[in-house]
């Protein structure tokens, strides 16, 4: 199935799920960003991780509450690895107005170590502040 065929199989969340699955499995019609953390594991690890992300299909209500298959988590050796979709306009200057419209959307799949994901890093930084007695008045969640 290609992108044009996927568009005829649904609308809204269903279409977004199918487009995400198709792009993730084929790595076509998208850009893939591999973070420094993943790169630091070496070429063989990157190839294994990329293959695992492509074949990931363990989406559940717990890890995919919106039903869009836009986020995944795998474990490679002792590393938790996240994959996350973002949707930009074709100039990559802002978010896409309609992620289900492939004529106006550039899909970007980022593959990263869990600790590179900003919400996780923010929590780690906050916990480090607490370890040093630097309590603040803000929240990290």
C-alpha positions in Angstrom: 0.0 0.0 0.0 1.3 3.5 -0.8 0.4 6.9 0.5 -2.3 7.5 -2.1 -4.0 4.2 -1.3 -3.8 4.8 2.4 -5.7 8.1 2.0 -8.7 6.1 0.7 -8.8 3.9 3.8 -10.1 6.4 6.3 -10.1 9.9 7.7 -8.9 11.7 10.8 -7.2 9.5 13.4 -7.6 6.3 11.3 -5.9 7.9 8.3 -3.1 9.4 10.5 -2.5 5.9 12.0 -2.3 4.3 8.6 0.0 7.0 7.2 2.3 6.7 10.3 2.4 2.9 10.0 3.2 3.1 6.3 5.9 5.7 6.6 7.5 3.9 9.7 7.5 0.5 8.1 8.8 1.6 4.7 10.7 4.8 5.7 9.4 6.3 2.6 7.6 9.7 2.3 9.2 10.9 5.5 12.5 12.0 7.1 14.2 10.1 9.8 16.2 11.8 12.5 18.6 9.6 14.5 19.8 11.4 17.6 23.4 11.5 18.9 22.6 9.1 21.7 21.5 6.5 19.2 24.4 7.2 16.9 26.8 6.8 19.9 25.7 3.1 20.1 27.4 2.4 16.8 26.4 1.3 13.3 25.3 -2.2 14.1 23.1 -0.9 17.0 21.6 1.8 14.8 20.7 -0.8 12.1 19.1 -3.1 14.7 17.2 -0.2 16.3 15.9 1.0 13.0 14.7 -2.5 12.1 13.0 -2.8 15.5 11.3 0.6 15.0 10.1 -0.4 11.5 8.6 -3.7 12.7 7.1 -2.3 16.0 3.4 -3.1 16.1 2.7 -3.4 19.9 0.4 -0.4 20.0 -2.1 -0.5 22.9 -4.5 1.9 24.5 -1.8 2.5 27.2 1.0 3.5 24.9 -1.1 4.9 22.1 -4.1 6.6 23.8 -4.9 8.7 20.7 -4.8 5.8 18.4 -2.5 7.4 15.9 0.6 5.2 16.2 2.7 8.4 16.6 4.9 7.2 19.4 6.7 3.9 20.1 9.0 2.5 22.8 11.3 -0.4 22.3 14.2 -1.8 24.4 17.5 -2.4 22.7 19.9 -4.2 25.0 19.6 -2.1 28.2 18.4 1.1 26.4 14.9 2.3 26.2 14.4 3.8 22.7 11.6 6.1 21.7 10.3 6.8 18.2 8.1 9.9 17.7 6.3 11.4 14.7 6.1 15.2 14.1 4.2 16.8 11.3 5.6 19.9 9.6 4.6 22.1 6.6 6.6 21.4 3.5 9.1 24.2 4.4 9.7 22.7 7.9 8.9 26.2 9.3 5.9 25.3 11.4 3.5 22.4 12.2 1.4 21.0 9.4 -2.2 22.4 9.3 -3.4 18.9 8.4 -1.2 15.9 9.1 -3.5 13.7 7.1 -2.9 15.7 3.9 0.3 14.4 2.4 0.4 17.3 -0.1 1.0 19.8 2.7 2.7 17.6 5.3 6.3 16.5 5.8 6.5 13.6 8.3 9.6 13.4 10.6 10.3 10.3 12.6 12.8 11.0 15.4 14.5 7.9 17.0 16.1 8.7 20.3 17.2 7.3 23.6 14.5 7.8 26.3 16.8 10.2 28.2 17.0 12.4 25.2 13.3 13.0 25.1 12.6 16.4 26.6 9.9 15.5 29.1 12.2 12.8 30.4 15.2 15.1 30.5 13.2 17.8 32.2 12.2 15.4 34.9 15.8 14.2 35.3 17.0 17.9 35.6 14.3 18.6 38.1 15.3 15.6 40.2 19.0 16.6 40.0 18.0 20.1 41.3 16.2 18.4 44.2 19.3 16.2 44.9 21.3 19.4 45.3 18.7 21.1 47.5 17.7 23.5 44.8 13.9 23.2 45.2 12.0 25.6 43.2 8.4 26.7 43.0 7.7 25.3 39.5 6.6 22.0 38.3 8.1 19.8 35.7 4.8 18.1 34.6 
